[in-house]
Amino acid sequence: MDGSGVKGAVALVTGAGQGIGAAVARALSEGGAAVAVLDRDGPRAEAVAGSLPGPGAAACVADVGDAGAVERAVERAERDLGPVGILVNVAGILRPGAAVELTEDDWAATLAVNATGVFLSSRAVARRMVPRRAGTIVTVGSNAARVPRAHLAAYAAAKAAAAQFTRCLGLELAQYGIRCNVVSPGSTDTAMQRALWPDPGAGLRSAIEGDPGAYRAGIPLRRIADPEDVADAVCFLVSDRARHITLHDLYVDGGASLCG
């Protein structure tokens, strides 16, 4: 078996234009997979796809909340690279705010990308995996799906929905040999994370130390994650090395959620 366990596979990664999605696409490509880079930002998708070192890459432009666009993107990925055997749902947005001050638009937009996007992408790919009786799906969630976070109600609710959908999907698809898992990061050094920090230095310290006023625990490992930390966990779960793991939710948060 090759070291990565993904050599020769075709992978589709949503939200791969930057951050965790780009790191996942790169890690899979370095492991020998052909990667379809899906993002609603075309130039970013093209840039990431063009930088990948592996055996093949394609940029697919789509809004994951649009069923037709997702279907067309999956069709293109399979036409250009071959049957998709790996799907990684990373696309997500964050609209922070107090729960009582959230607008209907904030709520709907967050659910559309973070939850409905997972449903639409997973459905489109799983329908193709079932006749082939093979495949693996990983959804990148958040530890906020399990631990309440102040000012992240819409984000946490959407991530909880996406995680449970993925595990239910995995239960239904297990009979076809298709595995579905979740990776739940905590604070990770991405543009989305840094947008929460008006003062980057103070924001980083608060993430690591915790904030009693916001009922937030710190990070026992005393660091926030790099996108590559999350990508490594994803690559393991989609690989043949995890062939007997399904319905699992792996927390990659340095112990911040204090879960076993």
C-alpha positions as CSV (number, residue, x, y, z in Angstrom):
1,M,0.0,0.0,0.0
2,D,1.3,3.5,-0.8
3,G,2.1,5.7,2.1
4,S,-0.9,8.0,1.7
5,G,-3.5,5.4,0.9
6,V,-5.1,7.7,-1.8
7,K,-2.8,7.2,-4.8
8,G,-4.8,6.8,-8.0
9,A,-8.1,8.1,-6.6
10,V,-10.1,10.9,-7.9
11,A,-11.2,13.4,-5.3
12,L,-13.6,16.4,-5.3
13,V,-13.0,19.0,-2.6
14,T,-15.5,21.8,-2.1
15,G,-14.4,25.2,-0.8
16,A,-10.9,24.4,-2.0
17,G,-10.0,27.9,-3.2
18,Q,-8.4,28.8,0.1
19,G,-7.8,27.8,3.7
20,I,-8.6,24.3,4.9
21,G,-10.0,23.3,1.5
22,A,-6.9,24.3,-0.4
23,A,-4.8,22.4,2.2
24,V,-6.9,19.3,1.7
25,A,-6.7,19.5,-2.1
26,R,-2.9,19.9,-1.9
27,A,-2.4,17.0,0.6
28,L,-4.6,14.7,-1.6
29,S,-2.7,15.7,-4.7
30,E,0.7,15.1,-3.0
31,G,-0.6,11.7,-2.0
32,G,-1.2,10.8,-5.7
33,A,-4.9,11.6,-6.1
34,A,-6.3,13.6,-9.0
35,V,-8.2,16.5,-7.5
36,A,-11.2,18.5,-8.6
37,V,-11.0,21.9,-6.9
38,L,-14.5,23.3,-6.4
39,D,-15.1,26.8,-5.3
40,R,-17.5,29.6,-6.1
41,D,-14.5,31.9,-6.7
42,G,-13.3,30.9,-10.1
43,P,-9.9,32.6,-10.1
44,R,-9.1,31.0,-6.7
45,A,-10.1,27.6,-7.9
46,E,-8.0,27.9,-11.0
47,A,-5.0,29.1,-9.0
48,V,-5.2,26.2,-6.6
49,A,-5.8,23.6,-9.3
50,G,-2.8,25.0,-11.3
51,S,-0.5,24.7,-8.3
52,L,-1.2,21.1,-7.5
53,P,1.6,18.7,-8.0
54,G,-0.3,15.4,-8.5
55,P,-1.4,13.4,-11.5
56,G,-4.3,15.6,-12.5
57,A,-6.4,18.6,-11.4
58,A,-9.5,20.5,-12.6
59,A,-11.1,23.7,-11.4
60,C,-14.9,23.5,-11.0
61,V,-16.8,26.8,-10.3
62,A,-20.0,26.3,-8.3
63,D,-22.0,27.6,-5.4
64,V,-22.6,24.5,-3.3
65,G,-26.0,25.9,-2.3
66,D,-27.2,25.6,-6.0
67,A,-28.2,22.0,-6.8
68,G,-27.9,22.5,-10.6
69,A,-24.4,24.0,-10.3
70,V,-23.3,21.2,-8.0
71,E,-24.5,18.6,-10.4
72,R,-22.7,20.2,-13.3
73,A,-19.5,20.5,-11.3
74,V,-19.6,16.8,-10.4
75,E,-20.3,15.9,-14.1
76,R,-17.3,18.0,-15.1
77,A,-15.0,16.4,-12.5
78,E,-15.9,12.9,-13.6
79,R,-15.6,13.9,-17.3
80,D,-12.1,15.4,-16.8
81,L,-10.6,13.2,-14.1
82,G,-12.7,10.0,-13.8
83,P,-15.1,8.6,-11.3
84,V,-15.1,10.5,-8.0
85,G,-14.1,8.1,-5.2
86,I,-13.4,10.8,-2.6
87,L,-15.6,13.8,-1.6
88,V,-14.5,16.3,1.0
89,N,-17.0,18.9,2.0
90,V,-15.2,22.0,3.2
91,A,-17.1,24.9,1.8
92,G,-18.4,27.2,4.5
93,I,-19.1,30.7,5.6
94,L,-19.2,32.5,8.9
95,R,-21.6,35.3,9.9
96,P,-21.0,35.9,13.6
97,G,-23.4,37.8,15.7
98,A,-25.6,37.5,18.8
99,A,-28.4,35.1,18.3
100,V,-31.2,37.6,19.0
101,E,-29.6,40.0,16.4
102,L,-29.2,37.6,13.6
103,T,-31.1,38.5,10.4
104,E,-33.1,36.0,8.4
105,D,-30.6,36.5,5.6
106,D,-27.6,35.6,8.0
107,W,-29.4,32.5,9.1
108,A,-30.5,31.4,5.6
109,A,-27.1,32.1,4.0
110,T,-25.2,30.2,6.7
111,L,-27.5,27.1,6.4
112,A,-27.4,27.3,2.6
113,V,-23.7,26.9,2.4
114,N,-22.7,25.0,5.6
115,A,-25.6,22.5,5.7
116,T,-27.5,22.5,2.4
117,G,-24.2,22.6,0.5
118,V,-23.1,19.4,2.3
119,F,-26.4,17.8,1.4
120,L,-26.3,18.7,-2.2
121,S,-22.7,17.8,-2.8
122,S,-22.9,14.6,-0.9
123,R,-26.1,13.6,-2.7
124,A,-24.7,14.3,-6.2
125,V,-21.5,12.3,-5.5
126,A,-23.2,9.5,-3.5
127,R,-25.7,8.8,-6.3
128,R,-22.7,8.0,-8.5
129,M,-20.8,6.0,-5.8
130,V,-23.7,3.7,-5.0
131,P,-23.7,1.8,-8.4
132,R,-19.9,1.5,-8.1
133,R,-20.2,0.2,-4.5
134,A,-17.2,2.2,-3.4
135,G,-16.3,5.6,-2.1
136,T,-15.7,7.8,0.9
137,I,-17.1,11.1,2.0
138,V,-15.7,13.4,4.7
139,T,-17.4,16.6,5.9
140,V,-15.3,19.2,7.6
141,G,-17.4,20.4,10.5
142,S,-16.5,22.3,13.6
143,N,-16.2,21.7,17.3
144,A,-18.9,24.4,17.6
145,A,-21.3,21.7,16.5
146,R,-20.9,20.1,19.9
147,V,-19.8,23.0,22.2
148,P,-22.0,26.1,22.3
149,R,-20.2,29.2,21.2
150,A,-21.3,32.8,21.9
151,H,-22.1,34.8,18.7
152,L,-21.8,31.6,16.5
153,A,-25.4,30.3,16.8
154,A,-26.1,30.1,13.0
155,Y,-22.6,28.6,12.3
156,A,-22.8,26.1,15.1
157,A,-26.4,25.0,14.1
158,A,-25.4,24.6,10.5
159,K,-22.3,22.6,11.3
160,A,-24.3,20.4,13.7
161,A,-26.8,19.7,10.9
162,A,-24.0,18.9,8.4
163,A,-22.3,16.5,10.9
164,Q,-25.4,14.6,11.7
165,F,-26.5,14.4,8.0
166,T,-23.1,13.0,7.1
167,R,-23.3,10.3,9.8
168,C,-26.9,9.4,8.8
169,L,-25.7,9.2,5.2
170,G,-22.9,6.9,6.2
171,L,-25.4,4.6,8.0
172,E,-27.5,4.3,4.8
173,L,-24.5,3.9,2.5
174,A,-22.5,1.4,4.6
175,Q,-24.2,-1.5,2.8
176,Y,-22.6,-0.3,-0.5
177,G,-19.1,-0.2,1.1
178,I,-19.2,3.6,1.2
179,R,-17.8,5.3,4.3
180,C,-18.8,8.7,5.6
181,N,-17.0,10.6,8.4
182,V,-16.7,14.0,9.9
183,V,-13.6,16.0,10.9
184,S,-14.3,18.8,13.4
185,P,-11.6,21.4,13.8
186,G,-11.4,24.0,16.4
187,S,-9.6,27.4,15.9
188,T,-7.6,27.1,12.8
189,D,-5.3,29.7,11.2
190,T,-7.4,30.7,8.2
191,A,-8.8,33.9,6.8
192,M,-12.1,33.1,8.3
193,Q,-10.6,32.7,11.7
194,R,-8.5,35.9,11.5
195,A,-11.6,37.9,10.4
196,L,-12.9,37.3,14.0
197,W,-9.8,39.0,15.4
198,P,-9.7,42.9,15.1
199,D,-6.4,42.6,17.0
200,P,-4.6,39.4,15.7
201,G,-2.3,39.2,18.6
202,A,-5.1,39.5,21.2
203,G,-7.3,37.2,19.2
204,L,-4.7,34.5,19.1
205,R,-4.0,34.8,22.8
206,S,-7.8,34.6,23.6
207,A,-8.2,31.5,21.5
208,I,-5.4,29.7,23.3
209,E,-6.0,31.0,26.8
210,G,-9.8,30.9,26.6
211,D,-12.3,33.6,27.5
212,P,-14.3,33.0,30.7
213,G,-16.6,35.9,29.9
214,A,-17.7,34.0,26.8
215,Y,-17.7,30.7,28.6
216,R,-15.0,29.5,26.3
217,A,-12.3,27.0,27.3
218,G,-8.8,27.5,26.0
219,I,-6.7,25.0,24.0
220,P,-4.7,22.6,26.1
221,L,-2.1,22.0,23.4
222,R,-1.4,25.8,23.5
223,R,-1.6,26.4,19.8
224,I,-4.3,26.8,17.1
225,A,-4.3,24.4,14.2
226,D,-2.7,25.0,10.8
227,P,-4.9,24.0,7.9
228,E,-2.5,21.2,7.2
229,D,-3.4,19.6,10.6
230,V,-7.0,19.3,9.5
231,A,-5.9,18.1,6.0
232,D,-3.9,15.3,7.5
233,A,-6.9,14.1,9.4
234,V,-9.0,14.2,6.3
235,C,-6.5,12.3,4.3
236,F,-6.3,9.6,6.8
237,L,-10.1,9.1,6.9
238,V,-10.5,9.0,3.2
239,S,-7.6,6.6,2.7
240,D,-7.6,2.8,2.7
241,R,-5.8,3.0,6.0
242,A,-9.2,3.9,7.5
243,R,-11.2,1.3,5.7
244,H,-13.0,0.1,8.8
245,I,-13.9,3.6,10.1
246,T,-17.3,5.1,9.3
247,L,-19.8,7.3,11.1
248,H,-17.0,8.8,13.1
249,D,-16.5,12.4,14.1
250,L,-12.8,13.2,14.7
251,Y,-12.1,16.4,16.7
252,V,-8.9,18.2,15.6
253,D,-8.9,21.1,18.1
254,G,-6.0,20.6,20.5
255,G,-8.4,19.5,23.2
256,A,-10.4,22.7,23.2
257,S,-13.7,20.8,23.3
258,L,-12.4,18.7,26.2
259,C,-13.9,15.6,24.6
260,G,-12.6,12.1,24.5
